[in-house]
Amino acid sequence: MWTFPEVLLSPSSEITVHIRGNEGKKPYVISKSQFAAQVWGDAAEARQLTDHYLGTQILSRIELAVLGLRCLYRRETTQYLAGDQAYALMGLLRLRPEVDKTDTPFQAFSR
């Protein structure tokens, strides 16, 4: 989940993908514009986010938040803290609040 914002916000136009279990093999190098279609299962929405961060499509802050939430909540991940998705979304919105380990998902999102 945490790699989702990092991929979108990375300065490079290419993403290097290392696959667990493929140690010793060469990683895949994928252009950021093709990453959503090749790696993520929600390509239509994730592509809009990618285009926004590449500067080829401009999303409002509301559209950005809605698409980000849809993509983050769709991912099947292991939760570390209850507010993980909300904190990852804040990264997309370029906010970096301090993490409160006692936050519920609603409290984290409310920040």
Residue pairs with C-beta under 8 A, 6 or more apart in sequence:
1 72
1 75
1 77
1 84
1 85
1 88
2 88
2 91
4 71
4 72
4 75
4 88
4 92
5 88
5 89
5 91
5 92
6 91
7 15
7 32
7 35
8 49
8 50
8 53
8 92
9 53
9 91
9 92
9 94
10 32
12 32
13 31
13 32
13 33
13 54
14 29
14 30
14 31
14 32
15 29
15 30
15 31
15 32
15 35
16 27
16 28
16 29
17 27
17 28
17 29
17 30
17 39
18 27
19 25
19 27
19 28
30 38
30 39
32 50
32 54
33 50
33 51
33 54
35 46
35 50
36 42
36 43
36 46
36 47
36 49
36 50
37 43
37 47
40 46
40 71
41 74
42 70
42 71
42 74
45 67
45 70
45 71
46 71
48 57
48 59
48 63
48 67
49 59
49 64
49 67
49 68
49 71
49 92
51 57
52 58
52 59
52 64
59 67
61 93
64 92
64 93
65 89
65 93
68 89
68 92
68 93
69 85
69 89
72 85
72 88
72 89
73 85
77 84
81 87
81 99
81 101
81 103
81 108
82 103
82 104
82 105
82 108
83 99
83 100
83 103
83 104
83 105
83 107
83 108
83 109
85 105
86 103
86 105
86 108
86 109
86 111
87 97
87 99
87 108
89 109
90 96
90 97
90 111
97 111
100 107
100 108
103 111
